[in-house]
Amino acid sequence: MFVFLAAWLIAASCFINVNKFSLHAYYRNRLIRAYLGASNVWRRPNPFTGFDQGDNIAMSELAGGRPLHIVNTALNIVHGESLAWQERKASSYSISRIAVGDKEVSYRPADRYGSSISLGTAMAISGAAVSPNMGYNSSPILTFIMTLFNARLGWWLGNPLQSNWTGAGPKLALWPFIVELFGLTNARRQYVYLSDGGHFENLGVYEMLRRRCRTIVVVDAGCDPEMKFADLGNLIRKARIDLGVEIAYYGPQPPYTGSDPMRLGLVNRPKAPGRAPYCAIGTIGYPDTDAMGMLIYIKAAIHGDEPEDVWGYAAVHDEFPHESTADQFFSESQFESYRRLGFHVGSTIFAGPGEPRSASIDLEKRAIEHCRKCGDRSLA
């Protein structure tokens, strides 16, 4: 009986696609419709589903030149052999129009990797937070339960180190499913398991530092109601350990103390309008060079000088703007409050009153001036 059951499972796995037999396609199609479809002026959606196959494009077909679009995902190494990775359980894995991969497993050209991986697939993998293997968030019990109930948004692709890297995914579903079920993912198998980039580094800055970008603007959109800045701390730590890059903040300084205006802006709701920076400025010290980079760190909060409708929404929703990401169904007022707050934050930092908002503005200069106006004497 056992032999018959095993034979049946192996035979059945030949006809089951482990990637398609998950929630990933459901998630990806709706992301494509919402974001890529909005930019497709020639779309002809299905009248019933609203989907259009023409919305999605291959990563290799993205326009050349600048800026280079880099999608961050996590290569899960939950069962890795390196003792140094026991806490991380994942590595950064980037996808661009040029190449796909990571220094742990090499890089491959995007036009051939994974049967020419698409932008929609890369975007969905990058946001695959609900996954049995979740990098440093992985738990054996949770991994088993999530796989068993098919709560799987991650994606299997060929290992760039192996000869099958051009394939779209595993040909047999049984073994990858077992690997996923028991958290046996590593960087040496025929196929690698990719999930949300936040399972390694949640701000998406790591790959920018690896490329030695001089000016980096990061918007921390993580749920952080107590303003603990855990994602920022994780970035600074990994940048120092892996890349030899030192990040130091000088305005406001530092963003971890109880007296910092960014922290107080949400932990203690203001009773009257007040001025606060919404951002902090940091220096980036790359190894083997005296040239310094700049990191502009932006985080949403309520300080009291926001538009009346945003202030009104925040007054009756204590967790705004750090409501749980488990809430996937925003109401109209909720969506507009987040959108308007983001517009207000960006305008406050990068454009003065009555000035045109131009893409060519000096971000570094404007951000420093903004922090200075908010009372940071160290920038004077």
N, C-alpha and C positions, 0 to 999 in steps of 0.2 A: 504493500500500500504506500509506504514511504517513497519507494523508488518510483512508483507511478506518479505520485504527487510532484516529486522533484522534476521528473521528465516533463510533466504538464506545465510546470512553472517556467522551465527553460524554454519550452516551445512557445508558450504564450508571450514570453519576453521578447521574442523575435519580431512580434507584430505590434508591440507597444512601444511608443516613444516616451521615454522617461521625462523628457522636457514638456511634451504636449499633454501628458497625463498629470497635469498640475494646474494650479490657479494662475500660473505665469501668463499664459496667453490671454486669459480674461482680463487681467490687470494691464497687460501691455496694450491691448487693443483700445482700452478706454483712455490710456495715457496718450496714445497716438491720436485718437479722435479729438481729445481736448486740446492738445498743444500743437502737434504737427498739422492737424487738420485745419487749425485756425490760420495757418500761414500758406495753405494751399488754395490759391485763388481759382484754380481750375477743377476743384474737387467735384465729383459726382457721387454723393453718398447714397448708400442703399436706403431706400425710403423707410425700411423697417428697423434696421440696426443703426443707421447713421454712419456706418463705416465706409471708408473708401480705400481700396488697396493702394491708390496713388499717393496717399498721405505719407506713407513710410518710404524712406530712401536708405540706400546703403551708406555706411559711414564713409567709405572711400569716395562717394559722390559729393560729399560736402565741398563747398567752394574753397579754393586754395587761398593763400595769403593769410592775413591776420584779421581777427584773432583766431588762433588754433583752438578748436573745440575739443576739450579733453573730458571724457566721461570717467569718473572714478568708481571702481567696484572693489570688492574684497575677494582675494583668493583664499579660500578656507584651508587652513592647515591644522584642523582640530586634532588630528592624529599624527602630527609631525614628529620627527625624531630629534630635532634640535631642542635642547633643554632651555636655550635662551628664548624660545618662542612659546613656552608653556603657558604664559599669561596671555599673549596676543592671540594665538591660534589663527592668525590671518596675516596676509601681506597685501600691500597695495597693488592693484591690477588696473592699469589704465587702458582706455580705448579711445583712439583718435582716427582721423581719416588717413593717417600715415602708418601707424603701427598699433599692435595690440600685444599686451603682455606685461612682464615685470622682470626685474633683475634676477629674481629667484628662479625663473623658468625661461628666460630669454624673451625676445620680441619677434613678432612675425608681421608681414605686411597686411594691412587691413583689408585690401581688396581680395585676398585669398583666404584669410583666416575665418574659420567657422562658416564656410560657404558665403563669404562676403557679409559679415555681420552687419545688421541694419542699425540705424539710429534708434528706432523704436525699441528694439531688443536691448541695446546698450542702456537706454534710458530706464527701461523696466528693471534690468538687473541692478542698476545703480540705486534704485529705490526699493529693492526687494528686502525690506526690513523684516517681514514675517517669513522666517526661514528656519528650518531645523538646525542648520549649521550657521552660526552667527558670529564667527570670530571670537573675540574675547567675551561675548555674551553667551557663548554656548554652554549648555548644561546637558549631561547625559540623559536625565529623565525627560526634560523638555524636548530634547532632540528626538527621542523615541516616540513620544506622544504626538508631536507635531507631524512627523513623517507618517505615522500610523493613520492620522486623520487627514492626511494630504494637505496640510497647511504649509504649502511649499511654493515660494515665489522665486527661489534661486534658479540657476541655469547651469547645465553641464555643457562644457565645450572641450575641444581637443586640447591636450597639453602642448604648449609650444615646444617643449623638449622632445616630444614624440613625433613619429612620422605621420600620425593621423590628424595633425593640427588643422588641416583644411576641411575636415568633416564638420557637419552641422551638429553632431552630438553622438552619444553612444548608440551602437547598433543593437545591443542587448540591454534591456531595461532592468533585469533582475539584479545584477551585481551593483550597478550604481545606486539602485534603491536600497540595497543592503548596506552599502557604504554610508549612505545618507542616514539610514535608520539608526545605525550604531555610532555615528560620528567618527568615521574612519577616513575622512578626507585628508589628503596630503598633496604635496606638490610633485610627486614622482609617479603617480598613476597615469594610465593612458588618457584619462579625462580629468579635468579639474572642475571644482564646484565654485561658482561665483555667486556672490550675494551683494547686499547693500554696501556701498563704500564706507558707510558709517560704522560698519562692523570692524573697521580698521582705524579710520580717522574721519570724524564726522563733519569737519569744516571744508574738506576738499582742497586744503592748502598744501598738503604733503607733496603732491606731484608738481605744484608750482615751485616749491622750494628745490625740488630735485632738478628742475630746469633753470634754477637760479634767476627767477624773475626779480626785477628790481623794485617794482611797485605792485603790491598785491592788495586788493580790496576784498575783504571777506565779510559776509553777512551771516552771523550766527543765528540760524532759525530753529535751533534745537529747543526742546521744551525744558526750560530752566527757571521755574517760578521762584526759586530761592536765590537765584543769581550766584550759583557756586562756580560757574565757569569751568566745569569739568572738561568740556571738549577743547577749550583753549589750552588748559593744562596738559591734556593728552597730546595735542599738537606740539607744544613747546618741548615736551619730554622726548617724543619720537624724533623730532627734528634734530635735537642735540645728539641723541644716541646713534641714529642711523646715518645722518647726513653731516654731522659736525657743524650744524647751523645753530647759532645762538640768537634767540629772539628776546629782546628786552623792551619793556613798555616804559614810556616816559610821559604819557599824558592821556588820561589821568593815571596816576601811579600809586599803587598798583591796582588792578581791577579785582582784587580778591578781598580787600579789607572792608570792614563794616562801615568805614567812613567814606568810601568811594561813592560819588554821586550816581554812577551807573547802577551799582548794587542797591543803594537806598531808593532809587527811582521806582523799584517794584516791591522790594521787601516791605518798605513803609510807604503806603500810598500818600501822595501829597494832598494836603487840604486846600492848598491854593497854588495857582500857577507858579512855576519856577523854572529857572534855566538849568539845563543839564546837557551833557555833550552827546549822548547817544552813541559815542564812539570813543575809541582809545587809539593812540598812535604808538607803534612799536618800530624798533630798528631791527634789521635782519643782518646778522654778521655771517657772511659766507667764509668758509675756510680758504686759505691761500690767496686772499685778496684783501686789500684795505677798503675797497668800495663797499658802502653800506646800502642795503635795500630798505624799503619802508613797508610796513604792514598796517593797513588801516582796518581796524576791527570795529564792526558795527553790530549793535544788539538792540532790539526793540524793547521799549519800556514806556511807562506812563509817568510823565513829569508834571503834567498840569497845564502845559501850554499847547496841547494838541487841539485840533478842531473840535468844536462843540459836540458834534455827533459822536466822535471817537471817545471824547471824555465822558459823554453820557452813557455810552455802551460799557465803558470800563467801570463806571460807577455801580452798575448792577451786575457785572460779571467779574468777580474778584480775581480770577485766574488770568484774565486777558492782560497782555497778549501772549501768555504762555499756557494756553489750554492744552490738554492732553492730545497728542497726535493720534490717539485711538479714535478721536472724533473725526470721522471721514465724511460727514454729511453736514456741511456748513449751511446755516440759514442765510437769507439775503443780507440781513443786518450784520451778521457775523463776518461774512465775506467782505462786505464793503468796509467794515471797521478795520480789518487787517490791511486791506488794500490802501485805504486812505492814510492809515498810520505809516505804512511803508513809504508812501509818497511824501508825507510830511517829514519823516526822518531823512530821506534822501535830499529833499529840498533844503532842509535846515542845515545839513552838513556841507553840501557842495554848491549851493547857490544863494547869494545874498538877496535881500529884498529888492524887488524890481529888476533884478538882473536876469538876462536870458539864460536858460539852462542848456548849455552847449556841451556836446560830447568831447570837445577839445579843451575843457577847463583843466587847470592844473590841480589834480586831485590832492596831491601832497600839500600844496600851499593852502588850499581851501580848508582841508581837514585840520591843519595846524592852526589856522586863524580861528576856526570854529572852537577848538579846544581852549585857545587863549581867551576868547570872549567869555567862555564858561568859567573862567577863573583859575585856570591852571598856570601858576607862576613859573613852572619849570620850562615853559615854552617861550617865555619872554626874551 
